[in-house]
Amino acid sequence: MTGREYPWKRRPGWWLRNRRYLGFQLREAGGVVCALYGLVLLNMLIQLREGESAYTAFLDLLRTPPVLYLNLVLFALVVWHALTWFMLIGKAQPIQFTRQPLPWKVVFGVNVLLWLGVSGAVVYLIFGGI
């Protein structure tokens, strides 16, 4: 490897100036947030196993205003992550039933409808109705 430097260097925060790069970075951050949500849910199961008092204390922590505001922001990132991945499905992996592949917007719409349907079914199963 030579000691040469690149002919140009990007300024810090260069991706903030382009909407596509910013959207990409937010989608990637949403993936990290999905993993963090998984850890929170895993910790919730651990607290449930520890007993009612530990579980109640954990739920009380989750109900504090700073954590609720943080969850609101993180939830928005997770939704952005899911929606942008659904947008990519029709572009990166075209669905083709006939000579022409389906437009990515149709694939996106079907994916969102399936997502909402499955989410509604899960809510119905957990809470016994909406």
Steps between C-alpha positions, in 0.01 A plus 500: 500500500636839408504804723302705247190682608176512310485781245204648686361476848139528598409756759345377825124473468508488117210253503275757670491713183346233276150366575579153367810459713316636803214255441749215467672595826166527680399158367824350629448670837152348501655156468710563811188623680319177406778306670474724808125440517573129493736539796237698693243225438752235602570694820125520559480120484793471741329737745177302467689184592655675802160564651211740518685775687791507252260501206290779651814708567610451139159604368505806727836595348357462151208729592715799598467801266863501374478133405160553336635790289806295409275210398293733284811610308633145478161372381504759221844372395377139501199593284730692262728195486211267414341730243825569316580128489156436354576765237825326414345155456329589172811677370772255603298182445242564227193280526409366157179309423473606135742643244534823696594502869256659739567867572683552829211710631260205463743270682543766770123533543447126527780470756359783712150348486639162604698666780189677629293182470749285691542773763123522540475122536771500768325780691173311475658177628679672788225733619195300393372773272574859422 
